[in-house]
């Protein structure tokens, strides 16, 4: 069982729960660590827990029948995902890999379903979460083939600062150019060139192993 202060820190949704709901949630959450490069799950695996990123960085991706891999989302600390799969009790439709040493918070399916049935605050969070993820995936389907490498980089970077998915928003994120390249499906060199272009446009500021967002709205709309 996770300590109360840790759950409040890694799960913004928990702060709106009633005391009895919070305790039910806390009893159902455990932590698990994954090393850099390790797969958390593959397509078809049954990962029955609702999942949050307590620390680290995770890539959610899928592979076509032709063998082409596409990143669906990058997930930083504070992200919670997999609610649709948990509700439907179906196998995962995507791969999850830890891009750096990562700790996940795993909520038992029974706990998730109890909150789903009893907590209005929890359901409000899920509605916002569903809507925002759906908007991301629609944008991915509509624009991925038309965007150049810098635009794909900008899109994936802006998703890591989405104010709905990450309400404890910090405009600076410790992330390497290698990690950004993996999220955008481009080489480290192309990620470096793309970041330099975005910095020249005043959209980001490049620090030592970190990126600061200067204009999130323009970054999210950037199309090259």
C-alpha positions in Angstrom: 0.0 0.0 0.0 1.3 3.4 -1.0 1.8 6.2 1.6 -0.9 8.9 1.4 1.6 11.7 0.6 3.1 9.7 -2.3 -0.3 9.0 -3.8 -1.2 12.7 -3.6 2.1 13.6 -5.2 1.9 11.2 -8.2 -1.9 11.3 -8.8 -3.5 14.7 -9.1 -6.9 13.0 -9.4 -6.6 11.6 -5.8 -6.7 15.0 -4.2 -10.4 15.5 -5.2 -11.5 12.2 -3.7 -13.6 11.9 -0.5 -11.6 10.5 2.5 -13.1 7.0 2.1 -12.5 7.0 -1.6 -8.9 8.1 -1.1 -8.3 5.3 1.3 -9.8 2.7 -1.0 -7.6 4.0 -3.8 -4.5 4.0 -1.6 -5.1 0.4 -0.5 -5.3 -0.7 -4.2 -2.0 0.9 -5.5 1.4 -0.7 -5.5 4.7 0.4 -7.1 6.9 -1.5 -9.5 10.2 -0.6 -11.1 11.5 -1.1 -14.6 15.0 -0.5 -16.0 15.8 1.6 -19.0 14.9 -0.1 -22.2 12.7 -2.8 -20.6 9.3 -3.6 -22.0 6.5 -3.1 -19.5 4.1 -4.9 -21.8 3.7 -6.0 -25.4 0.7 -6.0 -27.7 -1.6 -8.8 -26.5 -0.4 -8.9 -22.9 -2.8 -8.7 -20.1 -1.7 -5.9 -17.8 -4.8 -5.7 -15.7 -3.8 -2.7 -13.5 -4.7 0.9 -14.2 -1.3 2.4 -14.5 0.4 5.7 -13.5 4.0 6.9 -14.1 5.4 7.7 -10.7 8.9 8.4 -12.0 10.6 8.1 -15.4 9.5 8.2 -19.0 7.4 5.6 -21.0 6.8 5.3 -24.7 3.4 3.9 -25.9 3.7 2.6 -29.4 2.2 0.2 -31.9 3.6 -1.7 -34.9 1.8 -2.2 -38.2 1.6 -5.5 -40.1 4.3 -4.1 -42.4 6.6 -3.7 -39.3 6.4 0.1 -39.1 6.4 1.3 -35.5 4.5 4.5 -34.6 4.6 6.3 -31.2 1.1 6.8 -29.8 2.2 8.9 -26.8 5.0 9.7 -24.5 4.1 9.4 -20.8 6.0 11.3 -18.2 5.7 11.3 -14.4 2.1 12.2 -13.5 0.5 10.3 -16.5 -2.2 7.7 -15.8 -3.4 5.5 -18.7 -5.0 2.2 -19.7 -8.5 2.9 -18.2 -10.3 1.7 -21.4 -8.4 -1.6 -21.3 -9.1 -2.1 -17.6 -12.9 -1.3 -18.0 -13.2 -3.8 -21.0 -10.8 -6.4 -19.4 -9.1 -6.9 -22.8 -5.4 -7.4 -23.8 -3.3 -4.4 -24.4 -3.3 -3.0 -27.9 0.1 -1.3 -27.7 3.6 -1.8 -26.5 5.0 0.0 -23.5 8.7 0.5 -23.0 10.6 2.4 -20.3 12.9 5.0 -22.0 14.7 5.5 -18.7 14.6 3.9 -15.2 10.9 4.1 -14.4 8.6 3.4 -11.4 5.0 2.7 -12.2 2.0 2.9 -9.8 -0.3 -0.1 -10.4 -3.9 0.1 -9.3 -5.8 -3.2 -9.0 -8.7 -3.6 -11.4 -11.1 -4.2 -8.5 -10.1 -0.9 -6.9 -10.4 0.9 -10.2 -13.9 -0.5 -10.8 -15.0 0.4 -7.2 -13.9 4.0 -7.8 -15.6 4.0 -11.2 -18.9 2.9 -9.5 -18.7 5.1 -6.4 -16.7 8.3 -7.0 -18.1 11.3 -9.0 -14.7 13.0 -8.8 -12.9 10.0 -10.2 -15.4 9.8 -13.1 -15.0 13.5 -13.9 -11.3 12.9 -14.2 -11.8 9.9 -16.5 -14.1 11.9 -18.8 -11.5 14.7 -19.2 -8.8 12.0 -19.7 -10.8 10.2 -22.4 -11.5 13.4 -24.2 -7.9 14.6 -24.2 -6.4 11.2 -25.3 -9.0 10.9 -28.0 -8.1 14.4 -29.4 -4.4 13.3 -29.4 -5.0 10.1 -31.3 -7.3 11.8 -33.8 -4.5 14.4 -34.4 -2.0 11.6 -34.7 -4.1 9.8 -37.3 -4.8 12.9 -39.3 -1.4 14.5 -39.4 1.4 12.0 -38.8 2.0 11.2 -42.5 2.0 14.9 -43.4 4.4 16.2 -40.7 8.1 16.5 -41.1 10.5 15.4 -38.4 10.6 18.8 -36.6 6.8 19.0 -36.6 6.5 15.4 -35.2 9.1 16.4 -32.5 7.1 19.5 -31.7 3.8 17.5 -31.4 5.3 14.9 -29.1 7.0 17.5 -27.0 3.8 19.5 -26.6 1.9 16.4 -25.5 4.3 16.0 -22.6 3.1 19.4 -21.3 -0.6 18.9 -21.9 -2.3 20.8 -19.0 -5.3 18.4 -18.8 -3.1 15.2 -18.7 -0.5 16.9 -16.5 -2.3 19.3 -14.2 0.8 19.8 -12.1 2.4 21.5 -15.0 6.0 22.4 -15.0 7.3 24.1 -18.2 10.7 22.5 -17.8 11.3 18.8 -18.3 14.5 16.8 -17.8 14.8 14.9 -21.1 17.6 13.9 -23.4 17.6 14.4 -27.2 17.9 10.6 -27.5 14.7 10.2 -25.6 12.9 12.9 -27.6 14.1 11.1 -30.8 12.7 7.8 -29.6 9.3 9.4 -28.8 9.1 11.2 -32.2 10.4 8.2 -34.2 13.5 10.2 -35.5 17.2 10.0 -35.0 19.1 11.8 -32.2 20.7 14.0 -34.9 17.3 14.9 -36.3 16.0 15.6 -32.8 19.0 17.9 -32.2 18.4 19.8 -35.5 14.6 20.0 -34.8 15.1 21.4 -31.3 17.5 24.0 -32.6 14.9 25.1 -35.1 12.2 25.3 -32.5 14.5 27.3 -30.2 15.3 29.7 -33.0 11.5 30.3 -33.4 11.2 31.1 -29.7 9.1 28.0 -28.9 11.5 26.2 -26.5 14.7 26.8 -24.6 17.4 24.1 -24.6 19.2 23.5 -21.3 21.7 20.9 -20.2 19.6 17.7 -20.4 16.4 19.7 -20.2 13.8 21.5 -22.3 11.8 24.5 -21.2 8.6 25.4 -23.1 8.3 29.1 -23.9 5.2 29.0 -26.1 3.1 25.8 -25.6 0.2 27.0 -27.8 2.5 27.7 -30.8 4.5 24.5 -30.2 1.3 22.4 -30.3 0.2 24.0 -33.6 3.6 23.9 -35.3 3.5 22.1 -38.7 6.8 23.1 -40.2 
